[in-house]
Amino acid sequence: MVLVTGDIHGCADIAKLTAKANPIQKEMTKADFLIIAGDFGLVWNNDAEDIWWRDWLDKKPYTTLFVDGNHENFDLLYDYDVIDFHGGKAHRIGKSIYHLMRGEMFELQDKLFFTMGGAESHDKEFRTLGSSIWTQELPSDEEYVHAVETLEKYGWRTDFVITHCAPTPIQAEIAGILGLEGEYPANRLTDFLQQIHERLDFQGWFHGHYHTDLTSSIDPRVNLLFNNILQLV
């Protein structure tokens, strides 16, 4: 199996991963995967609380994967060893916890997954650089180039896309539905994702960031996740 869900923000929204809230996990093994679409947040201080919850995830029957959101401690996250993982590059965070890096393609259960984490914090004025917000929340020039190179390598085709934020028009649609016009302005990453959306041959696109669950009317293949957990494979 491959499951996907939205942000967990450390332990703040992790209850959806309990056995009661997600009973299908009883049928899973470490060869199965649950993907978190950004704002993992359990590499924040690497303190006792982070470690306790990562141990809790490691004891789950499945393997936990995540793309980065905007609310990550990137200085700590990028300090983990980079390994080869199912065809792409990942940081190994725990015994069975992996950060799927930006612009990578992974093969999971015979399906291709393109990943492009990152997002722009809309509450940046309330955060402190280097302790609650990091410049790496948006991709570097090199990461954008690498993403295009990866997609070129695969002929602009994948089965699934996992990001944290949405392409620009879909982000605007979400902001309108939530009554948050102006809270989520377009940026280089959302514009880049829109370029990918227009060109890429894909089956489904799943993202987090906006703290609700809905399917885009612009493109029903694009799904915003927060509490819902979907089985893709």
N, C-alpha and C positions, 0 to 999 in steps of 0.2 A: 504494500500500500504506500501511497504518498498522500499525506494530508497537508492542508495549508490553513493558516489562521492569521489573525492580525496582531497588533502590538501587545506586548505583555508589560512593558515599562517596569522592568525588574520584577518585583513581586506584587506590584499594584494591581495588575490585571491578569495574574497567572491562574486564577481560580478556574478559568475555562479549561485548563489542562489537567484538572483532577480527574480521577477515574469516574466519579459520579457525573461530572459535566461532559466528559468525553468517553463514554463507555466502550466505544469501538477499540480503544487501545488494548483492551483485554485480549483482543485477537491478533495483536501486533507482536513483532519480534524486532531485534536490533537491526535486521535487514530491511525493516520498514522505516519510513521517514515522516516526521512532522516538521513543516517549514513555517517559521514565523516571519511575517512580511515587514520586518523592521521594528525599531524601538524595542530591541531585546532587553537592554538595560541591566543585564546581570554581569557586565564587565564595567562597573561604574567606579567602585573604590577598591575592588578585590578585598573587601573586608569580610568579616565573619558572616554577615548576612548574604552577601553575594555568593560566597563559597557554599553556604548551607543550601541555598536554592539551586545552585548548579549541581550539587550532589543529589538533590531531590530529582532534578531532571535526568541526571545520569542513571538513576535507579528506575526510570521509566522503561517499559519494555521496548520502546522504539528508539531511534536515533534522532536527536533534535538538530535541525538546521535553521539558520536565520540569515537574512540579509540585514545590513545595517540600516537604521533609520537616521534621524537627526539627533535623537536623544541617546547617544552613546558616548562613552569616554574613548575617543579615538586614539589618544596617546597610549592608553593601556591596551586597547584592542589591537592596534597595529604592532604591538610589541610581542605578540604571540608568533610562534613559528608558522611559516607558510608551508603548506604541504600540497601534494597532488591528491585530488579527491574526486573520484568518479569523472575524470576528464577535465576538471577545472582546478583552480587554485582556491584554497581555503585556509583559514586559521583554525587550528585545533584548540578548542577552549577547554574541553573536558574529555573524559573517556569516550563519550558519545555525543559531544556537542561541537558543532562546526559552524564557523562564520563563512558564508559563501561570498566571495569577494566580488567586486564590481567588474562588470564587463566580461563575465565568465560564462561558459556553457558547461552544464553538468548532465550526465546521463544517469537517470534514476529510474529503475524498473522499466528499462527499455524506452523511456521517454526523455526528450531533451528539455532542459530548463535553462533559460537565459536569465541572468541575475544582474540587476543594476540598482544597488542600494543608494542611500543618501536622500536628503530632503532639506528644505530651508525652514528653520524654526520661525514660526510666526510670533513667538513670544520672546524674541532675542533681546528686547530692551530690558527684560527682567532677569537676564542671565549674565553670568560673568565668564569672560573668555578664559579658557583653560581650567575651569572648575565645574561649569554647568553648560557650557557651549564650546564647540571647537570649530576651527576653520575648516576642518576636513568633513564637516557635515555635507558639503557639496563636493562633487568629484573634481579632481585635478584635471588639467589639460591632458596629461598622460592617460588618465583613466577613460576619458572620452575617446581618445584615439584608440586605446586598447579595445574598447567595446565595439567600435566600428570594425576593427581588424578581426575580432572574433566572429561577428555577424557575417563579414565577407567570407571568412573561412567556411562557414556553414551555409553559404548560399542564401543568406537572409531568410532562413527557415528554422523554426523551432516548434516544439509542441506547446510549451508554456513559458510565460514571462513572469518573473517575480520581482517587484520593485517595492519601494516604500511609498513614494508619491506617485501621482497620476500624470499622464500627458496633459498639456495645458488646457485644451477645451473640456476635457473630462473633469479636471480639477475645478474649472470655473462652474461646470454643471453642479458638482458636489457642493461648492460654496453657496450657490444659489439655492439649492434644496435646503441646506442647513441654515440659511439666512445669515451667512457669513461673507457676503460680498466684500471684497477688499481685504479680507483677512489672509487670503492665499493668492498673492500676486504671482504672475508668471515669472519664471526665472530660467537661467540657462539649462538646468536639468529638465524642467517640465517641457521646455521647447525641444530639447534633445529627444526626450521620450516620445513626443508627438511625431517627430521625424521618423523615429523607429516604428511607431504605430502605423504610420502611413505606408511604410515600405515592407515591413516584416510579414512573412507568412506564418501565422501562429494560430493555435487552437483556443487558448485561454490566457488571460492576463489577470494577475491577482496582486493587490497592493493594500497597504494599510494607511496610516498617517492621519486620517480624518475622523476617527473614533466613532464610526457607525458602520452598518452593513447595508450595502445596496448594490444594485446592478445598473451600469450606465445605460441610459436610453440612447446615447450616441452610438455606443457599440456594446451590445449585450455580452460580448465575450470578455469585457473588462469588469471585474468585480472588486469592490471595496469591502474589506473584511475588518472586523474588530472582534466581536464575540463569536461569530459563526466559525465553524470548522468544516471545511469542505474536503471530501475525498476526491482526488484527481485521478488516482490510479488504484 
